[in-house]
Amino acid sequence: MSNDPVTITLDDVTFQLQEEHDFEWVKQWGKVFIVFDQQDSGNISFGVEQAIKLK
């Protein structure tokens, strides 16, 4: 097993993790504009922008 980080890209945001993971499900909520991947807890968070439809 390699200790090299895996680079993942969602929309225009690139980040690194210790192993591969499919985050395509995040896109159902909108466009990813930031990833918080350096949390002390080890959690990962996403900033997602949604288009607002006005009636």
C-alpha positions, 0 to 999 in steps of 0.5 A: 500500500502506498502512502502517497496522497490521492488527488481528487477534483470536484468541479473546479476544486482539487484536494488530497486524501489518503485513499480514493473515494467517490464524492460525485454524490456531493454534486447533487446539491450544487457546485462545489466551491471549497473543500475543508479537508484539513480538519483536526477531527479528520472530517471533510466538509464541502462548500456548495453553491446552489442556483436560486430559481426565482418565480 
